[in-house]
Amino acid sequence: MKTLLLMRHAKSSWKDSDLADHERPLNKRGKKDSVFMGAVLKEKELLPQKILASSAVRIRETIAGLFQESNFPGEIEFSDELYLAEPEILLQHIRNLPDTLERVMLMGHNPGLEGLLQLLCGRIESLPTGSVAYLSLPIQQWNELSNGIEGELIETLLPRELRELEEEKHKAKDKKEKKEEKKEDKKAEKKEVKKQDKKAEKKKK
């Protein structure tokens, strides 16, 4: 079995209309999402051994964000051929991978990535910017990969949804902590009342 991660670049900027599409950088949200997704991949133990990537600036900046908190020990291979590439071109590059690699990431653009995902697992899935499709492939060698392969889409990691889940967890944690604080405050208050009552009784005696 081989693991393939299909990642679309993070949100890019259209601010400078004079820039060629290939040269467009990430916007603020894209930079934040790339760092966030790097943490997600690390937490899920899905860091790849190698990254095949389009040569576009937005791709390079996404990769830089992914590994901002830690150095990437693997190899990154940028290719002009992967820029806005069709699924067949993407497949060709994956097939040429050495079989010593078990987990590889392909970072590119739509519609090519979504088309490749459909070819490999037979499902039509949306890949918004910054998202990662985690596929398990029933092959031993990368050159076995073909259009008819029945891969399994384990999960799709979406930055927006994952952020919302994280925020909900933080809110739930804060709510629990506040509840515990109130309980402690009430206990302390009762303890103090008892203490004062005992003092009052002693004075009466």
Residue pairs with C-beta under 8 A, 6 or more apart in sequence:
1 136
1 137
1 138
1 139
1 140
2 101
2 102
2 103
2 104
2 136
2 137
2 139
2 140
2 142
3 46
3 102
3 103
3 104
3 134
3 135
3 136
3 137
4 94
4 103
4 104
4 105
4 106
4 120
4 135
4 137
4 151
5 41
5 46
5 48
5 103
5 104
5 105
5 106
5 132
5 133
5 134
5 135
6 105
6 106
6 108
6 113
6 116
6 117
6 127
6 132
6 133
6 135
7 37
7 62
7 105
7 106
7 107
7 108
7 130
7 131
7 132
7 133
8 107
8 108
8 109
8 110
8 113
8 127
8 128
8 129
8 130
8 131
9 26
9 30
9 54
9 56
9 58
9 59
9 62
9 107
9 108
9 109
9 129
9 130
10 26
10 29
10 30
10 31
10 33
10 34
10 37
10 58
10 61
10 62
10 65
10 129
10 130
10 159
11 26
11 27
11 29
11 30
11 33
11 129
11 130
12 24
12 25
12 26
12 27
12 30
12 58
12 129
13 24
13 25
13 26
13 27
13 30
14 24
15 27
16 24
21 56
22 55
22 56
22 57
22 83
23 56
23 57
24 56
24 57
24 58
25 57
25 58
25 61
26 34
26 58
26 61
26 62
26 65
30 58
30 61
30 62
30 65
30 129
30 130
31 61
31 65
33 65
33 129
33 130
33 159
34 61
34 62
34 63
34 64
34 65
34 66
34 68
34 130
35 65
35 66
35 68
35 69
36 159
36 162
36 163
37 65
37 66
37 130
37 132
37 157
37 159
38 65
38 66
38 67
38 68
38 69
38 70
39 69
40 132
40 157
40 159
40 162
41 47
41 66
41 132
41 157
42 69
42 70
44 157
46 103
46 132
46 134
47 72
47 74
47 103
48 74
48 103
48 104
48 105
49 74
49 75
49 101
49 102
49 103
49 104
50 74
50 75
50 76
50 77
50 97
50 101
50 104
50 105
51 63
51 72
51 74
51 75
51 76
51 77
51 104
51 105
51 106
51 107
52 77
52 79
52 82
52 93
52 94
52 97
52 104
52 105
52 106
52 107
53 59
53 60
53 63
53 76
53 77
53 78
53 79
53 82
53 106
53 107
53 108
54 78
54 79
54 80
54 82
54 83
54 84
54 85
54 107
54 108
54 109
55 78
55 79
55 80
55 82
55 83
56 83
56 109
59 78
59 107
59 108
59 109
60 78
62 107
62 130
63 72
63 76
63 107
66 72
79 93
81 89
81 93
82 89
82 90
82 93
82 106
82 108
83 108
83 109
84 109
84 112
85 108
85 109
85 112
86 112
86 115
87 112
87 115
87 116
87 119
89 112
90 106
90 108
90 112
90 113
90 116
91 116
91 119
91 145
91 146
91 147
93 106
94 104
94 106
94 142
94 145
95 142
95 143
95 145
96 142
96 143
97 104
97 142
98 142
99 140
99 141
99 142
101 142
104 142
105 132
106 113
106 116
110 127
113 127
113 133
114 124
114 125
114 126
114 127
117 123
117 125
117 127
117 133
117 135
117 153
118 124
118 125
119 147
120 135
120 137
120 145
120 149
120 151
121 135
121 150
121 151
121 152
121 153
122 150
123 153
125 133
125 153
125 156
127 133
127 156
128 158
128 160
130 158
130 159
131 156
131 157
131 158
131 159
132 156
132 157
133 153
133 156
133 157
134 153
134 154
134 155
134 156
134 157
135 151
135 152
135 153
135 154
136 151
136 152
136 154
137 145
137 149
137 151
137 152
138 149
138 150
138 151
138 152
139 145
139 149
